[in-house]
Amino acid sequence: MKDCYFSRKKFITNYIVAIITFIITLTIGISIFFNIVQSSVEKNSRETLITNVVRQSEHLNTILNINYSYLNVLAQELSKSQDLFSEDNISLIQAFMENTDLNRTAIIDPNGNALYDNEVIKNVAHRRYFKEAMQGKQSLSDPLESSVDQQTRVILCVPIFRDKQVIGVVGGSYNVTKLGNMLFDDLFEGQGKSFIVYQDGNLITRDKEYTKKHNINTVDNLFDVCDQKKIKTDFKRLN
């Protein structure tokens, strides 16, 4: 009877040990499996994100280069006129704006006086993009936020040459917010919203109407919510 008791106790003990061993092994196996899956998902997500960002960057450069080409063609036509601000030239930039994605087009004389397609005149002699274009270079301005519709725009400028001399500048503004959304929609079928950011973390553009409509709190600098050191390293490595 005693032997039967100890034999049964030993069986129960072995059974419990086996169950505990099985549970521990299963737990370890599941943990290893999910760690491998998580690592694989993170790696694939990172590679996909990098690929998409590279595609967006190439797309952005392509669009900017196309618009530079348009402006260079316009500059060649404007160079044929003795008076940059002639009625014919005003009609030309008005037609140009209506048939491109540029929001505004302007002819700028060597003194920085800019005549826009809506016939408004203002002086931009202090602007970096004007100074660079007068040196014979294509120029792109820093992003500027419109006080009218809160959309972010950049100014593209090219020099107007005559006999290898710069006689003025022609420029056009491009809606970066619209461009950013378009690139994002192309890749993610309209799901979510995009933003463009400087290397110092400052946001260049985002859809403010979207954030306001959905009552979303936003920040002005990416580093306020992300690991600043890691992101700076990624920027330097072009990741």
N, C-alpha and C positions, 0 to 999 in steps of 0.2 A: 504493500500500500504506500509505504514511504517512498520506495523507488518510483512508483507510478506518479506520485506527487512531484518529485524532483524532475522526472522526465517531462511532465506536462509544463512545469515552470520553466524548464530550459527551452522547451518548444516555443512558449509564449515570448520568452526573452529574445530568442533568435528571430521570431516573427517580427517583434517590435523593432529590433535592430535592422532587419531587412527593410521594413517599411521606412524607417528613418533614413537609412542609406539611400533607398530609392528616391525619397523626397528630396534629399540633399543633392543627389546626382541630377535629378530632374531640374531642380532649381538652378544649379550651376550650368546645366546644358541650355536652359532657357535664357539665362543671363548672357552666356557666351553668344547664343544665337542672336539675341536682340542687340547686343553690342556690335556684332558683325554687321547686322542689317542697318543699324543706325549709322555706323561708320561708312557703310557703302552708300546709304542715302545721302549723307552729308557730302561725301566726295562727289557723287553724281550731281547733286544740287549745285555744288560749288562750280563744277566744270560746266554745267549747263548755264549757270549765271554768267560765268566769265565769257563763254561763247556768245551769249546774247548781248552782253555789254560791248564786246568787240564788234559784233554785227551792227549794233546801234551806232557805235563810234564811226564805223566805216560808212554807214548810211548817212550820218550827219555830215561827214566830210564830203561825200558825194553831192549832197544837196547844196552845201555851201559853194563847192566848186562850180556847180551848174549855174548858180546865181552870180558868181564872179564872172563866168563866161558871158552871161547875159549883159552884165554891166560893162564888160570890156567891149562888146559889140556896140552898145549904146554910146560909150565914150568915143569910139571911132567915128560914129555918125555926128556926134556933137562937135568933134574937132574940125569938121568941115565948115562950120559956121564962124564968121568973124565976131558975132555977138552971141556969147553963151546964153544970154537971157532973152533971146529973140522969141517971137511968138511961135515960130516953127519948132523951136526947141522945147518950149513949154508943151505944145501939142504932142511932141514926140515922147516926152517923159510921162505924160498923162496916158497915152496909149500903151506905153511900156508897162506902167503899173497895173493897168486893167488886164493885161495879158500874162502877168506873172504872179507869183505868190508873195511878192513884196508888198508891204503895207503902205509905204511912202517912198517916193523917189525925189531926189533933189540934185540940182546942179549947183556947184559951189565954185565961186571965183577965187583967184589967188589971195584975196583979202579975207576969205572966210565967209563971205556973204552967201547964204544958201537960199536958193529959190526952189520951193517945193512944188509938187504937182498940183496942189490946191492953191498955188500962187501966193502962199504965205512966205515972207522973207524973214530970216533971222541970221545972226552971226554965230558961226561955230569955229572961229579962228583958234579958240583955246582948246578945242577938242583934240585928243591924241590921234584919233582916226584920221582927222583932216591933215594934221601935220605929217603923219606917216605917208598918206597918199600924195601929198605935195612933194615928198622925197622920191616919188616914183614907185611906191610900194602898194601892193594890195593890203588893205587894213580891215581889221574886225574890232569893233568897239567892245568895251565891257558891257555886260547886260544892263539895260536900263528899264526901270519899271514905269509904265505909263500911269500918269495921275488920273487919266480918264477912265480906263477900263481895268487897271491893275494887272495888265498882261505884261510879260517881260519880253523885251525886244533887244536885238543887236543891230548895229549899223555896219553894213558892208560898203566899203569904199574902194574905188579904183581911180588912178590918175587919168586925166585926159591929155594925151600927147599931141603935139604938133611940131614937126621937124625935130623930134627927139627932145623937145622941151615940154615940161609940164605946164599947161595953161589953165588948169582947173581940175576939179574933182567931180565925179558923179557917184552918188551913194543911194542906198536903199535900206529900209528897215525891215527886219524879218522877225516874225513872232516865234520866239523860242518856246513859249508855253505850248503853242499849237504843234510845233515840231516835236517836242518831247512826248506829247500825248500820241501823236501819229506813230512814232517809232514804237512806243509801248503797245499800242493797239495792234500793230503789225505782228508783234511777237507773242502777245498774250491775249489776243482776241478781245481786247477791251476790258479784261478783268483786272481791277485794281487801278492805281494811278502812279505816275512816274514823277521823278524830279531830277534835276541836274545839279551837280554840286562842285564847287571849287575844291582844290587840293587842301585849302585851309579849313574846309568843312562848311563854309557858308553856302547856303542854298541859292542857286541861281534862279530856279523857276519851279513852280508847282501850281497846280490848279486850285487857286484860292476860292473860286466859286464852288468847287466840289467840297472843299474842307468846310466852308461856311455853311453850305446846305446840309451837310451831315454832322455839323457841330463837332468837328474834329480839331483837337488842340494840336497845333504844330509848333515847331521850333525853327529858329533861324540858322542854327548851326548843327550839323550832323554829329559833331563831337559831344554835344550836350546829352545825347542819348546812347552813344556807341563808344566802344573802346578806342579812345583817341590814338593811343600808341600803335595799336594793331592796324587801324585804318590808314594812318600815315605811312606805315610800312608797306601796306598793300598798294597805296598810291605810287610809292617810289618804285615798287616792283611791277607796276602796271597790272596789278591783279584786281 
